[in-house]
């Protein structure tokens, strides 16, 4: 379900203090209506769709093509979605906040009365989503943002983002638990990227990489000493590696540490191999290259690869945020929610109010 392409350049500046509280209120209202009308599962499915996610970011007034849309929108959703009210929680975030995801899963597990086994499974899913997009999918983007959305029914979605230091463009990855048959074979619900493909992308989670995944597992089951002789300049020349790519001593030792950890574990499959602590991008890449040299199997080197604005954008594109209309939108949606909670289940009432909202904002545009 790779359903969209988005240009997400890095923009300077921060979300204005007057805008973020409004983003929280409006995103809460929209989220509430989606959950009330269609359920928690549909809300997760929509967050895993880059079109809906980008559109929601535009609706709440953020830049339509900025990498900051991802981090700011998920930050607003984290404040807006109260676990006790929604039956779901938004965990993690940008930078250091992403490092607290594991602890936040444990805390949320207590709120939702999850078993210890369920908590560990959710923590594993969070770690593996990050591991896949940082090690198994080597596309030049470094992860700096990880958000894990989980419901009381144990369903989850992931929205995480990486930055390419050279191009200053972002790559956003969407995961959805219900659509995953394997964590290491085409696991993404969608990937939103810049339109220009990145060259020399190692994609070990592509279907075409199946034989390379098998070869990687076979290689680490033998003692690492038998692999050392292959790491020479000749090997790297044969594989067509770019000039200056030869590993330094520290990189070499780190890679061998990954081999040793994998050998001691004796993984049964590629997912277990990737989950081992110490098996990072260099180990994954080296195993893929060795598989090509020794067994003649190659991995995929293809790069896997937005919508409306109702209230304007913080940078004035397509027009400055109309605060009066913005606040009226929140009021209208909250009123629709209040009516529904009182027992008015007629969807047409809410839809007519939304239609009126669209008519009024179109005049502003």
C-alpha positions in Angstrom: 0.0 0.0 0.0 2.6 2.6 -1.1 0.1 5.3 -1.8 1.8 8.6 -2.0 4.8 10.8 -2.6 5.5 13.9 -0.6 8.2 16.6 -0.8 9.1 17.2 2.8 12.0 19.8 2.9 13.5 20.9 6.2 12.2 24.4 7.1 13.6 26.6 9.9 11.6 28.0 12.7 9.1 26.7 15.2 5.3 26.3 15.4 3.9 29.6 16.7 2.7 29.6 20.3 -0.7 30.8 19.2 -1.1 28.0 16.6 -0.1 24.8 18.5 -2.9 25.0 21.1 -5.4 25.4 18.2 -3.8 22.4 16.5 -4.4 20.3 19.6 -8.1 21.4 19.8 -8.9 20.9 16.1 -7.0 17.6 15.8 -8.8 16.3 18.9 -12.2 17.2 17.3 -11.3 15.6 14.0 -9.9 12.5 15.7 -13.0 12.2 18.0 -15.4 12.3 15.0 -13.5 9.7 13.1 -13.3 7.3 16.1 -17.0 7.9 16.9 -18.2 7.4 13.4 -15.8 4.6 12.2 -13.9 3.2 15.2 -10.4 3.1 16.4 -9.2 0.7 13.7 -10.3 3.1 11.0 -8.5 5.9 12.7 -5.3 3.9 12.7 -5.8 3.0 9.1 -6.1 6.7 8.2 -3.0 7.7 10.1 -1.1 5.0 8.2 -2.3 6.6 4.9 0.1 9.4 3.9 -2.7 11.3 2.0 -4.9 11.5 5.1 -2.0 12.3 7.4 -0.7 15.1 5.2 -4.3 16.4 4.7 -4.9 16.4 8.5 -1.6 18.4 8.9 -2.9 20.9 6.4 -6.3 21.2 7.9 -4.8 22.1 11.3 -2.8 24.8 9.7 0.8 23.6 9.4 3.0 23.9 6.3 1.8 21.6 3.5 5.3 20.6 2.4 7.4 20.9 5.5 9.1 18.0 7.3 7.9 19.7 10.5 4.3 18.7 9.7 5.1 15.2 10.9 6.6 16.1 14.2 4.2 18.9 15.0 1.0 17.1 14.1 2.0 14.0 16.0 2.9 16.2 19.0 -0.6 17.8 18.8 -2.2 14.4 18.6 -0.3 13.2 21.6 -1.8 16.0 23.7 -5.2 15.7 22.0 -5.8 12.0 22.4 -6.4 11.3 26.0 -6.1 7.5 26.6 -9.0 7.3 29.2 -11.3 9.1 26.7 -10.2 7.7 23.3 -9.2 4.2 24.3 -5.9 4.8 22.5 -2.6 6.5 23.2 0.1 8.3 21.1 3.5 7.5 22.4 7.1 8.6 21.5 7.9 11.7 19.5 11.0 13.6 18.1 14.5 13.1 19.3 14.7 12.3 23.0 11.0 11.8 23.2 11.4 8.8 20.8 13.7 7.2 23.3 10.9 7.1 25.9 8.6 5.1 23.8 9.4 1.8 25.5 8.7 3.2 28.9 5.5 4.9 27.7 4.3 1.5 26.3 4.7 0.0 29.8 2.7 2.9 31.3 0.0 2.6 28.7 -0.1 -1.1 29.3 -1.0 -0.5 32.9 -3.8 1.9 31.9 -5.3 -0.6 29.4 -4.7 -3.6 31.7 -2.5 -5.3 29.1 -0.8 -8.6 30.1 3.0 -8.6 30.5 3.2 -10.6 27.3 1.2 -8.1 25.3 3.4 -5.2 26.6 6.5 -7.0 25.5 5.0 -7.8 22.1 4.2 -4.1 21.6 7.6 -3.0 22.7 9.1 -5.5 20.3 6.9 -4.1 17.4 8.1 -0.6 18.2 11.8 -1.5 18.3 11.5 -3.6 15.1 9.8 -0.8 13.1 12.6 1.5 14.0 15.2 -1.2 13.3 13.8 -2.0 9.9 13.8 1.6 8.8 17.3 2.4 10.1 19.1 -0.9 9.2 17.2 -3.1 6.8 16.1 -0.1 4.6 19.3 1.9 4.0 18.1 4.8 1.9 20.3 7.7 3.3 17.8 8.9 5.8 18.6 8.9 9.5 15.6 8.3 11.9 15.0 11.1 14.4 11.3 10.8 15.0 9.3 7.7 16.1 5.6 7.7 17.2 3.8 4.6 18.3 -0.1 4.8 18.4 -1.8 1.9 20.3 -5.4 1.1 21.1 -7.0 -0.7 24.0 -7.6 -3.5 21.5 -3.9 -4.0 21.1 -3.8 -2.7 17.5 -1.1 -0.2 16.6 0.4 2.1 14.0 3.8 3.7 13.6 4.6 7.1 12.1 8.4 7.7 11.9 10.6 10.0 9.9 14.2 10.2 8.8 16.3 13.1 7.5 18.8 13.0 4.7 21.7 15.3 5.8 22.8 16.0 2.3 19.5 16.9 0.6 17.8 18.2 3.8 14.7 16.3 2.8 12.7 14.0 5.0 11.3 10.5 4.5 8.2 9.5 6.4 7.4 5.8 7.1 3.9 4.6 8.0 3.2 1.2 9.6 -0.1 -0.5 10.4 -0.3 -3.7 12.5 -3.3 -5.2 10.8 -1.6 -5.1 7.3 1.7 -6.7 8.4 2.2 -10.4 7.5 5.9 -10.1 8.2 8.1 -7.4 9.9 10.8 -8.0 7.3 8.9 -8.5 4.0 7.1 -5.4 2.7 5.9 -4.3 6.1 5.1 -0.6 5.5 1.5 0.6 5.0 3.1 3.5 3.1 6.2 5.5 2.6 6.1 9.2 1.9 9.2 10.5 0.3 10.7 13.1 -2.0 9.9 12.6 -5.6 13.5 12.1 -6.7 14.7 8.6 -6.0 17.8 8.1 -3.9 20.6 6.1 -5.6 22.2 3.0 -4.2 19.4 2.1 -1.7 19.6 -1.2 0.0 16.1 -2.5 0.7 16.3 -5.8 2.6 12.6 -5.8 3.3 11.6 -5.9 -0.4 10.1 -9.1 -1.7 13.0 -9.3 -4.2 15.5 -9.6 -1.3 14.1 -12.9 -0.1 17.1 -15.0 -1.2 19.5 -12.4 0.2 17.7 -12.6 3.6 18.1 -16.3 3.6 21.8 -16.1 2.6 22.4 -13.6 5.5 21.0 -16.0 8.0 23.1 -18.9 6.6 26.2 -16.7 6.8 25.9 -15.8 10.5 25.3 -19.3 11.6 28.9 -20.2 10.9 31.7 -18.8 13.1 32.6 -15.2 12.1 36.3 -16.0 11.6 35.5 -17.6 8.2 34.2 -14.3 6.9 37.2 -12.0 7.8 39.2 -13.0 4.8 36.6 -11.5 2.5 36.8 -8.0 3.9 39.5 -6.7 1.7 39.9 -3.8 -0.7 39.5 -6.4 -3.5 36.0 -7.4 -2.2 34.9 -3.8 -2.1 36.3 -3.1 -5.6 34.5 -6.2 -6.9 31.2 -5.1 -5.4 31.6 -1.6 -7.0 31.6 0.3 -3.7 32.2 4.1 -4.0 35.7 5.5 -3.5 36.5 6.1 0.2 33.9 3.5 1.4 36.5 1.2 2.9 35.7 0.8 6.6 38.0 2.1 9.3 39.1 -0.1 12.2 36.2 1.0 14.5 33.6 0.3 11.9 35.2 -3.1 11.1 35.1 -4.1 14.8 31.6 -2.9 15.2 30.5 -5.0 12.2 32.3 -8.1 13.6 30.6 -7.5 16.9 27.3 -7.8 15.1 28.5 -11.0 13.5 29.5 -12.4 16.8 26.2 -11.6 18.5 24.3 -13.2 15.6 26.5 -16.3 15.7 25.8 -16.7 19.4 22.1 -16.4 18.9 21.9 -18.7 15.9 18.8 -16.9 14.5 16.1 -19.1 12.9 15.1 -16.4 10.3 15.9 -12.9 9.1 13.5 -11.2 11.5 15.3 -12.8 14.5 18.6 -11.8 13.0 17.6 -8.2 12.6 16.2 -8.0 16.1 19.6 -8.9 17.7 21.2 -6.1 19.6 24.4 -5.1 17.7 23.2 -6.1 14.3 23.0 -2.6 12.7 23.2 -1.1 9.2 26.9 -2.1 8.5 26.3 -5.7 9.5 23.1 -5.9 7.4 24.9 -4.3 4.4 28.0 -6.5 4.7 25.9 -9.7 4.9 24.0 -8.6 1.8 27.2 -8.0 -0.1 28.7 -11.3 1.0 25.6 -13.1 -0.1 26.0 -11.6 -3.5 29.7 -12.6 -3.7 29.5 -16.1 -2.2 26.0 -17.3 -3.3 25.3 -15.1 -6.3 22.0 -13.8 -4.7 21.3 -10.1 -4.8 19.2 -7.8 -2.6 16.9 -5.1 -3.9 18.5 -1.8 -4.5 15.4 0.1 -5.4 14.2 3.2 -3.5 10.7 2.7 -2.2 9.0 5.6 -2.6 0.4 15.1 -0.4 -3.4 18.0 -0.3 -5.7 20.6 1.0 -5.6 23.6 3.2 -8.8 24.8 4.8 -7.3 27.4 7.3 -4.1 28.5 5.7 -0.5 27.8 6.7 1.8 29.2 9.4 4.2 30.5 6.6 1.3 32.2 4.8 0.9 29.6 2.1 -1.6 29.5 0.4 -2.6 32.3 2.8 -2.0 33.2 6.5 -3.9 31.2 9.0 -7.4 32.7 9.5 -7.7 32.4 13.3 -11.4 33.4 13.4 -12.4 30.6 10.9 -10.0 28.2 12.6 -11.7 28.7 16.0 -15.1 28.4 14.4 -14.1 25.1 12.9 -13.2 23.8 16.3 -16.5 25.1 17.7 -18.6 23.4 15.0 -16.9 20.1 15.3 -17.1 20.1 19.1 -20.8 20.9 18.9 -21.3 17.9 16.5 -19.4 15.7 19.0 -21.5 17.0 21.9 -24.8 16.3 20.0 -23.7 12.8 19.2 -22.7 12.1 22.7 -26.2 13.2 23.9 -27.7 10.5 21.7 -28.1 12.2 18.4 -26.7 9.5 16.1 -27.8 11.0 12.8 -24.8 11.4 10.7 -26.4 13.9 8.3 -26.5 16.6 11.0 -22.8 16.5 11.4 -22.2 16.2 7.7 -24.3 19.2 7.0 -22.3 21.2 9.5 -19.1 20.1 7.9 -20.5 21.1 4.5 -21.3 24.5 5.9 -17.7 24.7 7.2 -16.3 23.9 3.8 -18.5 26.5 2.1 -17.4 29.2 4.5 -13.7 28.4 4.3 -13.8 28.3 0.5 -14.7 32.0 0.5 -11.6 32.7 2.5 -9.4 30.7 0.1 
